[in-house]
């Protein structure tokens, strides 16, 4: 056994999305050896698989940052490795390999359900599945999604804008209707994002919709003309339309039931009309009125939040891993430490960041800050732990080499990037991605068609 030449701390980061990568850099800068373990073959997470495909400047900028992080000598990377109770490695396995601390940045892998009748009909999809599909994330890239002509999207943020754009420009959808429980003053998409689809907005229908919800908005001090102004500004800079299709916004409506036909396919969406009231803190909230109406749709796509992966093996409450309410190493008053409420026990060596700490919160900028803070919490903890001379990195490499499937390390990942770049040039494309893990592994020579 070869002993390391200098004592150091070792941290395993599970998940190589933005939070995991930025945290890895913070730790590596402190001479802490980091092993990034990723479920996917490629790193990047939502920065790679959540940003709309045409936003190449943004994507490539992030990819360059991530390449620089992965090039650091103190960071090892292993993709195509699953961490969980019944997986390639468990948290206890990682402890046994000698890591001083574990940092989970795995994101929110599972999705919340609508919890209404008809949710299992053909033509009902979660927005995250659709986003992963068009961004070519295996295995979602290989899935089949029944999408017809009249689509309701139950979400009013930037994700809705991206999905609407993809539906209209790539799936020959005739009409997309975004459904919101609240009013125009509380949409979560921004004007810049709206410019990509504003040309498809049915402005006459939108004016009628704003007149419908105007009394409710004015009753709580909201001004519908502010939303009209945003629409006009976006329309002045909007991108040209590519085909005949319509985009609608439908406010103050909450889904209560998805209707189906005799073949088990979506045939409509029942909505309860809502009103807006102010709570004790002066914040608005939606309240059902009991009156219902039905939208004529044949496809429903929803995004009502995400939940963390229970298979990892950490306690979960309200869809999130439980945090220590009295952290030993808080940063900016925030706890990044995992906790076992059943046994009222600190999980002293386990830390959380990004969507693993708080699901569905923000994108890359917020993930970066959260990762920086989480890394600082880990550093504080490591100051209470003795560094080791044991060859932890070698043990990890040997353990992963014993798995019954290929593992993608840093040199192999670099080779995959070069292969895909060459493929893009050969096909005269701006970018190219293999659509499945098996295709990537085969291109790398790690599996063969005959072996599958």
Secondary structure, 3 states (H helix, E strand, C coil): CCCCCCCECEEEEECCEHHHHHHHHHHHCCCCEEEEEECCCCCECHHHHCCCCCCHHHHHHHHHHHHHHHCCCCEEEEECCCECCCCCECHHHHHHCCCCEEEECCCCCEECCCCCECCCCECEEEHHHHHHHHCCCCCHHHCCCCCCCEEEEECCEHHHHHHHHHHHHHCCCCEEEEECCCCHHHCECCHHHHCCCHHHECHHHHHHHHHHHHHHHHHCCCCHHHHHHHHHHHHHCCCCCCCCCEEEEECCEEEEEEEECCCCEEEEEEEEEEEEEECCCCCEEEEEEEEEEEECCCEEEECCCEECCHHHCCCEECCEECECCCCCCCECCECCEEEECCCCEEEEEEEECHHHCCCCCCCHHHHHHHHHHHHHHHHHHHCCCCCECCCHHHHHHHHHHCCCCCCEEHHHHHHHHHHHHHHHHHCCCCCCCCCCHHHHHHHCCCCCHHHC
